[in-house]
Amino acid sequence: MKIRNGFVSNSSSSSFVCWGVCADDYENCWDFEDNIISVGGQEYSRYIGVEPTTIIKNYPEVTFGEVKKFVAKLLSEKLGKEITEEDITYTEQGWYDG
């Protein structure tokens, strides 16, 4: 029996997880995406933020208790708009496109 490890390319399910803010408030939100900032979600609920794995991999010094403050600072710098720790939410979205 073969066991597949890794990504399945013909999967029709998708998911998006991040600490961030609703992207509906930012025109051209896709322009802000880079190797740290992610934009995703479903059409009616897009978010711009930082994925947990990105924080763990690139910023191991950031503790769980500091995540919202850290993401608020990153997004404020990137978007050129003040974003506070209270503005940051955690979102998990998953959907099936089949």
Backbone as JSON Lines, residues from 0, in Angstrom:
{"i":0,"aa":"M","n":[0.84,-1.17,0.0],"ca":[0.0,0.0,0.0],"c":[0.89,1.24,0.0]}
{"i":1,"aa":"K","n":[0.53,2.22,-0.85],"ca":[1.26,3.47,-0.91],"c":[0.59,4.5,-0.01]}
{"i":2,"aa":"I","n":[1.4,5.26,0.7],"ca":[0.91,6.35,1.54],"c":[1.5,7.63,1.0]}
{"i":3,"aa":"R","n":[0.65,8.58,0.69],"ca":[1.12,9.85,0.14],"c":[1.37,10.84,1.28]}
{"i":4,"aa":"N","n":[2.55,11.4,1.3],"ca":[2.9,12.45,2.24],"c":[3.01,13.76,1.47]}
{"i":5,"aa":"G","n":[2.46,14.83,2.0],"ca":[2.59,16.12,1.34],"c":[1.3,16.58,0.71]}
{"i":6,"aa":"F","n":[1.41,17.56,-0.16],"ca":[0.27,18.23,-0.76],"c":[-0.38,17.35,-1.83]}
{"i":7,"aa":"V","n":[-1.69,17.32,-1.84],"ca":[-2.44,16.61,-2.87],"c":[-2.91,17.65,-3.87]}
{"i":8,"aa":"S","n":[-2.39,17.61,-5.09],"ca":[-2.62,18.68,-6.06],"c":[-4.03,18.71,-6.64]}
{"i":9,"aa":"N","n":[-4.77,17.63,-6.57],"ca":[-6.11,17.66,-7.15],"c":[-7.19,17.87,-6.09]}
{"i":10,"aa":"S","n":[-6.81,18.3,-4.92],"ca":[-7.76,18.54,-3.84],"c":[-8.6,19.77,-4.17]}
{"i":11,"aa":"S","n":[-9.89,19.7,-3.89],"ca":[-10.75,20.85,-4.16],"c":[-11.17,21.54,-2.86]}
{"i":12,"aa":"S","n":[-10.46,21.26,-1.8],"ca":[-10.74,21.97,-0.55],"c":[-9.62,22.98,-0.31]}
{"i":13,"aa":"S","n":[-9.97,24.06,0.39],"ca":[-9.02,25.13,0.67],"c":[-9.18,25.58,2.1]}
{"i":14,"aa":"S","n":[-8.15,26.2,2.63],"ca":[-8.25,26.76,3.97],"c":[-7.33,27.97,4.09]}
{"i":15,"aa":"F","n":[-7.66,28.8,5.08],"ca":[-6.87,29.99,5.35],"c":[-6.93,30.27,6.84]}
{"i":16,"aa":"V","n":[-5.78,30.49,7.44],"ca":[-5.67,30.74,8.87],"c":[-4.73,31.93,9.05]}
{"i":17,"aa":"C","n":[-5.12,32.91,9.87],"ca":[-4.21,34.03,10.13],"c":[-4.65,34.83,11.34]}
{"i":18,"aa":"W","n":[-3.71,35.6,11.85],"ca":[-3.97,36.67,12.81],"c":[-3.99,37.93,11.96]}
{"i":19,"aa":"G","n":[-5.08,38.7,11.97],"ca":[-5.11,39.89,11.14],"c":[-6.39,40.68,11.25]}
{"i":20,"aa":"V","n":[-6.71,41.41,10.16],"ca":[-7.89,42.26,10.1],"c":[-8.66,41.95,8.83]}
{"i":21,"aa":"C","n":[-9.93,42.34,8.81],"ca":[-10.76,42.15,7.63],"c":[-10.19,42.98,6.49]}
{"i":22,"aa":"A","n":[-9.96,42.35,5.36],"ca":[-9.35,43.04,4.21],"c":[-10.34,43.9,3.45]}
{"i":23,"aa":"D","n":[-11.63,43.76,3.74],"ca":[-12.63,44.56,3.04],"c":[-12.43,46.05,3.26]}
{"i":24,"aa":"D","n":[-11.75,46.4,4.34],"ca":[-11.5,47.81,4.65],"c":[-10.32,48.4,3.88]}
{"i":25,"aa":"Y","n":[-9.66,47.59,3.08],"ca":[-8.45,48.03,2.38],"c":[-8.57,47.74,0.89]}
{"i":26,"aa":"E","n":[-8.61,48.8,0.09],"ca":[-8.65,48.61,-1.35],"c":[-7.32,48.02,-1.8]}
{"i":27,"aa":"N","n":[-7.37,47.23,-2.84],"ca":[-6.17,46.6,-3.41],"c":[-5.38,45.82,-2.36]}
{"i":28,"aa":"C","n":[-6.09,45.1,-1.49],"ca":[-5.42,44.39,-0.4],"c":[-4.41,43.37,-0.92]}
{"i":29,"aa":"W","n":[-4.61,42.86,-2.13],"ca":[-3.68,41.87,-2.67],"c":[-2.3,42.47,-2.93]}
{"i":30,"aa":"D","n":[-2.24,43.8,-3.09],"ca":[-0.95,44.46,-3.31],"c":[-0.04,44.38,-2.09]}
{"i":31,"aa":"F","n":[-0.6,44.11,-0.91],"ca":[0.18,44.08,0.32],"c":[0.79,42.71,0.61]}
{"i":32,"aa":"E","n":[0.39,41.69,-0.15],"ca":[0.86,40.34,0.12],"c":[2.35,40.2,-0.21]}
{"i":33,"aa":"D","n":[3.08,39.56,0.69],"ca":[4.49,39.28,0.46],"c":[4.85,38.0,1.21]}
{"i":34,"aa":"N","n":[6.11,37.78,1.52],"ca":[6.5,36.53,2.18],"c":[6.13,36.5,3.67]}
{"i":35,"aa":"I","n":[5.66,37.61,4.23],"ca":[5.23,37.67,5.63],"c":[3.72,37.9,5.71]}
{"i":36,"aa":"I","n":[3.22,38.88,4.98],"ca":[1.8,39.23,4.99],"c":[1.04,38.35,4.01]}
{"i":37,"aa":"S","n":[-0.08,37.79,4.47],"ca":[-0.93,36.94,3.62],"c":[-2.31,37.57,3.48]}
{"i":38,"aa":"V","n":[-2.91,37.35,2.33],"ca":[-4.28,37.77,2.09],"c":[-5.04,36.53,1.65]}
{"i":39,"aa":"G","n":[-6.19,36.29,2.27],"ca":[-6.94,35.11,1.88],"c":[-8.31,35.07,2.49]}
{"i":40,"aa":"G","n":[-8.97,33.97,2.27],"ca":[-10.32,33.78,2.76],"c":[-11.29,33.67,1.6]}
{"i":41,"aa":"Q","n":[-12.54,33.58,1.93],"ca":[-13.57,33.47,0.91],"c":[-13.98,34.86,0.43]}
{"i":42,"aa":"E","n":[-14.64,34.92,-0.71],"ca":[-15.0,36.21,-1.31],"c":[-15.72,37.13,-0.35]}
{"i":43,"aa":"Y","n":[-16.59,36.6,0.48],"ca":[-17.37,37.44,1.38],"c":[-16.65,37.71,2.7]}
{"i":44,"aa":"S","n":[-15.46,37.16,2.89],"ca":[-14.78,37.3,4.17],"c":[-13.26,37.21,3.98]}
{"i":45,"aa":"R","n":[-12.67,38.22,3.37],"ca":[-11.23,38.23,3.13],"c":[-10.51,38.85,4.32]}
{"i":46,"aa":"Y","n":[-9.34,38.3,4.6],"ca":[-8.51,38.81,5.7],"c":[-7.11,39.09,5.2]}
{"i":47,"aa":"I","n":[-6.47,40.05,5.84],"ca":[-5.06,40.34,5.6],"c":[-4.37,40.19,6.95]}
{"i":48,"aa":"G","n":[-3.29,39.42,6.97],"ca":[-2.63,39.18,8.24],"c":[-1.4,38.31,8.11]}
{"i":49,"aa":"V","n":[-1.06,37.65,9.2],"ca":[0.13,36.82,9.26],"c":[-0.29,35.42,9.72]}
{"i":50,"aa":"E","n":[0.13,34.43,8.97],"ca":[-0.21,33.05,9.31],"c":[0.62,32.59,10.51]}
{"i":51,"aa":"P","n":[0.04,31.75,11.38],"ca":[0.78,31.26,12.56],"c":[2.12,30.61,12.21]}
{"i":52,"aa":"T","n":[2.16,29.84,11.13],"ca":[3.42,29.18,10.76],"c":[4.49,30.19,10.36]}
{"i":53,"aa":"T","n":[4.09,31.3,9.78],"ca":[5.05,32.36,9.42],"c":[5.66,32.96,10.68]}
{"i":54,"aa":"I","n":[4.84,33.19,11.7],"ca":[5.35,33.75,12.95],"c":[6.32,32.76,13.61]}
{"i":55,"aa":"I","n":[5.93,31.5,13.68],"ca":[6.77,30.48,14.31],"c":[8.11,30.34,13.59]}
{"i":56,"aa":"K","n":[8.07,30.33,12.26],"ca":[9.28,30.1,11.47],"c":[10.2,31.33,11.42]}
{"i":57,"aa":"N","n":[9.62,32.52,11.26],"ca":[10.43,33.72,11.05],"c":[10.65,34.57,12.3]}
{"i":58,"aa":"Y","n":[9.8,34.4,13.3],"ca":[9.89,35.22,14.5],"c":[9.74,34.34,15.75]}
{"i":59,"aa":"P","n":[10.64,33.4,15.97],"ca":[10.5,32.48,17.1],"c":[10.55,33.16,18.47]}
{"i":60,"aa":"E","n":[11.04,34.38,18.52],"ca":[11.13,35.09,19.79],"c":[9.77,35.67,20.23]}
{"i":61,"aa":"V","n":[8.81,35.73,19.32],"ca":[7.48,36.27,19.66],"c":[6.7,35.21,20.41]}
{"i":62,"aa":"T","n":[6.29,35.54,21.62],"ca":[5.51,34.59,22.43],"c":[4.04,34.66,22.03]}
{"i":63,"aa":"F","n":[3.28,33.65,22.44],"ca":[1.86,33.62,22.12],"c":[1.15,34.87,22.65]}
{"i":64,"aa":"G","n":[1.53,35.31,23.82],"ca":[0.91,36.49,24.41],"c":[1.23,37.78,23.68]}
{"i":65,"aa":"E","n":[2.26,37.79,22.86],"ca":[2.68,38.99,22.13],"c":[2.2,39.01,20.68]}
{"i":66,"aa":"V","n":[1.55,37.95,20.22],"ca":[1.2,37.82,18.8],"c":[0.34,38.97,18.29]}
{"i":67,"aa":"K","n":[-0.73,39.31,18.98],"ca":[-1.63,40.36,18.5],"c":[-0.9,41.71,18.38]}
{"i":68,"aa":"K","n":[-0.1,42.04,19.37],"ca":[0.65,43.29,19.35],"c":[1.67,43.29,18.19]}
{"i":69,"aa":"F","n":[2.34,42.15,18.0],"ca":[3.33,42.01,16.94],"c":[2.68,42.16,15.56]}
{"i":70,"aa":"V","n":[1.56,41.47,15.34],"ca":[0.87,41.54,14.05],"c":[0.32,42.95,13.81]}
{"i":71,"aa":"A","n":[-0.2,43.59,14.84],"ca":[-0.7,44.97,14.7],"c":[0.41,45.9,14.23]}
{"i":72,"aa":"K","n":[1.6,45.73,14.8],"ca":[2.74,46.57,14.4],"c":[3.13,46.31,12.95]}
{"i":73,"aa":"L","n":[3.22,45.03,12.56],"ca":[3.57,44.7,11.18],"c":[2.55,45.26,10.19]}
{"i":74,"aa":"L","n":[1.27,45.07,10.48],"ca":[0.23,45.54,9.56],"c":[0.17,47.06,9.51]}
{"i":75,"aa":"S","n":[0.39,47.72,10.64],"ca":[0.4,49.19,10.66],"c":[1.48,49.73,9.74]}
{"i":76,"aa":"E","n":[2.67,49.13,9.81],"ca":[3.78,49.55,8.95],"c":[3.49,49.27,7.49]}
{"i":77,"aa":"K","n":[2.93,48.1,7.2],"ca":[2.67,47.69,5.82],"c":[1.53,48.48,5.18]}
{"i":78,"aa":"L","n":[0.45,48.7,5.94],"ca":[-0.74,49.35,5.39],"c":[-0.72,50.87,5.53]}
{"i":79,"aa":"G","n":[0.21,51.39,6.34],"ca":[0.29,52.82,6.54],"c":[-0.92,53.38,7.28]}
{"i":80,"aa":"K","n":[-1.5,52.57,8.14],"ca":[-2.69,52.95,8.9],"c":[-2.54,52.37,10.29]}
{"i":81,"aa":"E","n":[-2.93,53.14,11.31],"ca":[-2.78,52.64,12.67],"c":[-3.73,51.46,12.92]}
{"i":82,"aa":"I","n":[-3.15,50.36,13.31],"ca":[-3.91,49.17,13.68],"c":[-3.48,48.81,15.09]}
{"i":83,"aa":"T","n":[-4.45,48.62,15.96],"ca":[-4.15,48.32,17.36],"c":[-4.28,46.82,17.63]}
{"i":84,"aa":"E","n":[-3.78,46.43,18.75],"ca":[-3.88,45.04,19.21],"c":[-5.35,44.59,19.27]}
{"i":85,"aa":"E","n":[-6.23,45.51,19.63],"ca":[-7.66,45.2,19.73],"c":[-8.29,44.95,18.36]}
{"i":86,"aa":"D","n":[-7.69,45.48,17.3],"ca":[-8.21,45.29,15.94],"c":[-7.9,43.9,15.39]}
{"i":87,"aa":"I","n":[-6.9,43.24,15.94],"ca":[-6.43,41.96,15.42],"c":[-7.34,40.82,15.9]}
{"i":88,"aa":"T","n":[-7.75,39.99,14.94],"ca":[-8.54,38.81,15.27],"c":[-7.88,37.58,14.65]}
{"i":89,"aa":"Y","n":[-8.25,36.43,15.16],"ca":[-7.77,35.16,14.61],"c":[-8.89,34.58,13.77]}
{"i":90,"aa":"T","n":[-8.58,34.19,12.55],"ca":[-9.6,33.6,11.69],"c":[-9.12,32.26,11.15]}
{"i":91,"aa":"E","n":[-10.03,31.33,11.1],"ca":[-9.82,30.03,10.46],"c":[-10.96,29.84,9.48]}
{"i":92,"aa":"Q","n":[-10.64,29.65,8.22],"ca":[-11.67,29.43,7.21],"c":[-11.32,28.19,6.41]}
{"i":93,"aa":"G","n":[-12.31,27.45,6.09],"ca":[-12.13,26.28,5.24],"c":[-13.35,26.11,4.36]}
{"i":94,"aa":"W","n":[-13.15,25.67,3.13],"ca":[-14.28,25.51,2.22],"c":[-13.97,24.43,1.19]}
{"i":95,"aa":"Y","n":[-15.0,23.93,0.61],"ca":[-14.9,22.87,-0.39],"c":[-15.43,23.41,-1.71]}
{"i":96,"aa":"D","n":[-14.64,23.33,-2.74],"ca":[-15.01,23.89,-4.05],"c":[-15.48,22.8,-5.02]}
{"i":97,"aa":"G","n":[-16.08,21.77,-4.53],"ca":[-16.43,20.66,-5.41],"c":[-17.82,20.5,-5.71]}
